[in-house]
Amino acid sequence: MIPVIDLQARHALDRIEEAYTTVGFAVFTNCLSEIDQAIMNLWFEKMKEFFDLPLEVKKKYAYQADTNLGYNVVGAENVDPTAPSDVKESFNYNDTRMDSALWPTEVNFKNSALASVKIADALALKILEKFDTILDCGTTLVDAHQKPYNTTRIIHYPAYKGELERDQMRIGEHSDYGTITLLWQINDVPGLQVQDLGGAWHPVPYAEDGVVVNIGDLLQRWTNDYFVSTKHRVVNSHIHQQRYSMPHFVDPQPGTIVKNLTNTPSKYEPIESLEYLKWRLSQSY
């Protein structure tokens, strides 16, 4: 159900349009150079070193709500406000608005982290360029993300054998808030599922060196519901195994007015992108 698409394939655009107008998710392969992939692989090892640190050390770099950056302990977030807290820990970072005090000094990972942002930003623009082509809207999306308000997150789902509350998951059901999300599934541990427009849930396949890309609520709004932002979750089927992932949340430059890109009658009022993002984040913490 969730397609795996070679980003360089001849008919990639047709498959991309079909995926994002029906289920809102796809897994892209053949999207990074060998050098960039090697840099990302190094970063994944540095990331694991951070999560292996004692909890009291990690808490020195505690999450700052005003910037949406820093470390969150297991249970600090529930992306589904109606459900119990998520069984994960995470660290949010960025290359332009990061407080220097948030960079851990116990592991040497700042440079690798910044390199990962650069690679993810470049790939995001490449994908947004394809969306501009599909939507026949010139360079609207690419232009709006030249100085983006992106946030990158590393997530560790610890192996867990304790009691769970009713409806508690590794990550509860939610849709993403921004333009698009790029997600690296760092190890092959199942659990990520997507809900299609008919309400059925489907597993997201793992592809070595692949990148999962999904539509966020802001882009659904921007495209007047042509591209769909669908709910997803990480279920407990393999909660006895550690799972690692890295989502890269792509948001427009602050001040961007998001309004209907299509020729169909507008379903939404125009809205400023950062105002929308902060409103959505306030509901999760």
HULIN-V710469 format. One record per helix or strand of 3 or more residues. SS is the DSSP state (@ for helix, = for strand). FROM is the first residue (numbers start at 0). TO is the last residue. If there is no record, write none. Layout:
# HULIN-V710469
((SS	FROM	TO) (SS	FROM	TO))
This chain:
# HULIN-V710469
((=	3	5) (@	11	19) (=	24	28) (@	33	50) (@	54	60) (=	68	71) (=	88	92) (@	99	101) (@	109	134) (@	139	143) (=	150	156) (=	170	173) (=	179	184) (=	191	194) (=	200	202) (=	210	214) (@	216	221) (=	231	233) (=	242	249) (@	272	280))
